[in-house]
Amino acid sequence: MDSTMTRINVAAIVLRARLALVRLGAPACIAIALCVAGAAAWAWLLPQRAAQAQLMARPLPTPASLVTAPPPPSANQNLAGFYEVLGEKRYAEQQVKVLFDLAAKNNLSLSQGEYKAAYDKASRVSTYQILLPVKGPYQSIWQFAMQGLRDMPFASLDEVGFRREVIAEATVEARLRFTLYLKDGEP
C-alpha cells in the first residue's frame, strides 16, 4: 500500500511541475535551466580550483647551478665571423662554373653571362657580379637560384626578371643577377 501512495504522490508532483513550467513559459524555463547548470558547474569547479591553488602555492625547485647566457660576441669576433663566410677571390671562376653546372642539372639553357668585378677598400671585400640569362620552366629556374644560394653562402641573389612571350608557354626566359662576396685571402 505504501508503494501505491508513493506512485500517486510522484505522479502528482510531476503533474504539478509540468503545470508550473507551462505557466512560467519557455524563456523562464530556459533561465532556470541555465541557473541550475551554472550552479552545477560552479560546484564542480570549486574543488578543481582549490587543488590548482594548492599546486601553485608550492615553491618551485631551484636548480643546482644557474645557467648564464654567454656574453654577446665582440665587434672583432663579429668581423672575423663575417670574413670566415666570404668566398675566396681566386676561386671566383670556379663559382661561376658551379652556377653553370647547377643550370645544367636543372635542365636550363644558359646563355653566356655578363661578369663584373669590383673592390671595396673600406671593407676589404671584392664583389663579383654575374648576370645570367636562363631559359626553362619557372619552377626549375627557382630551384636553380635557391641551390646556387645554398651552395655558395657568400652569394646574394640581387635581381630576378622573368619574361614569357605567350602566357600558355611552359618555357620562361629569366635574367638572374648574383653577387659573390669574396676575400683576397686572410684579412
Secondary structure, DSSP 8 states (H G I E B T S, - for coil): -HHHHHHHHHHHHHHHHHHHHHHH-HHHHHHHHHHHHHHHHHHHHHHHHHHHHHHHHS-----SS---------HHHHHHHHHHHSEEGGGHHHHHHHHHHHHHHTT-EE---EEEEEEETTTTEEEEEEEEEEEEEHHHHHHHHHHHHHH-TTEEEEEEEEE-SSTT-SEEEEEEEEEEEEESS--
